[in-house]
Amino acid sequence: MASHSIDPRAHGDPRNRYPTDEEFYASDRPEHAALPEDRPRGGRTEFVPLKHRGTWATVALVAGIILLILVGIALFP
């Protein structure tokens, strides 16, 4: 007998009734569990272009990081 099996003397015990997966996961759900989509697919007619940071912002960020590294090397040789 495996250590995880039910004792054969307890097969008639009503406490040994385990719900199915569907019953277990449905026990705490509301009646209408379907949620509306937060990003509906299709049906969108207007086009909204993606907004990216400007090229200059990226260049400034990279230059700032390089400057920080050079200052760190200069101050702590």
C-alpha positions in Angstrom: 0.0 0.0 0.0 1.4 3.4 -1.0 1.7 6.0 1.7 -0.7 8.4 0.0 -3.6 6.1 -0.6 -6.7 6.1 1.5 -7.0 3.5 4.2 -9.3 0.8 2.9 -11.2 0.8 6.2 -12.2 4.5 5.6 -13.7 4.0 2.1 -17.2 4.4 3.5 -16.4 7.6 5.4 -18.3 10.6 3.9 -15.3 12.9 4.7 -13.3 11.1 2.1 -15.2 12.6 -0.8 -13.0 14.9 -2.8 -14.4 17.3 -5.4 -13.4 17.1 -9.1 -11.1 19.8 -10.5 -14.1 21.5 -12.1 -16.0 21.6 -8.8 -13.0 22.7 -6.8 -12.1 25.6 -9.1 -15.7 26.7 -9.6 -16.5 26.9 -5.9 -15.3 30.5 -5.4 -16.2 31.9 -8.8 -19.2 34.2 -9.4 -22.1 33.2 -11.5 -20.9 35.0 -14.6 -17.1 34.5 -14.4 -16.3 35.7 -17.9 -14.5 39.1 -17.8 -14.8 41.7 -20.5 -11.6 41.9 -22.6 -9.3 44.7 -21.6 -7.8 44.9 -25.1 -10.6 43.9 -27.6 -9.4 42.4 -30.8 -10.5 43.8 -34.1 -13.2 46.4 -34.8 -11.0 49.4 -34.1 -11.2 51.9 -36.9 -9.1 54.8 -35.8 -5.3 54.5 -36.1 -3.2 55.8 -33.1 0.5 55.9 -33.9 2.9 54.6 -31.3 4.7 57.4 -29.4 8.4 56.8 -29.0 10.9 58.8 -27.2 12.9 61.1 -29.5 16.2 60.2 -30.9 17.8 63.0 -29.0 16.5 61.7 -25.7 18.2 58.3 -26.5 21.5 60.0 -27.5 21.4 62.1 -24.3 20.8 59.0 -22.2 23.7 57.1 -23.7 26.0 60.2 -23.5 25.0 60.7 -19.8 25.9 57.1 -19.0 29.3 57.3 -20.8 30.0 60.6 -19.1 29.1 59.0 -15.7 31.6 56.2 -16.4 34.3 58.5 -17.5 33.8 60.8 -14.4 33.9 57.7 -12.2 37.2 56.6 -13.7 38.7 60.1 -13.4 37.7 60.5 -9.8 38.7 56.9 -8.7 41.7 55.9 -10.7 
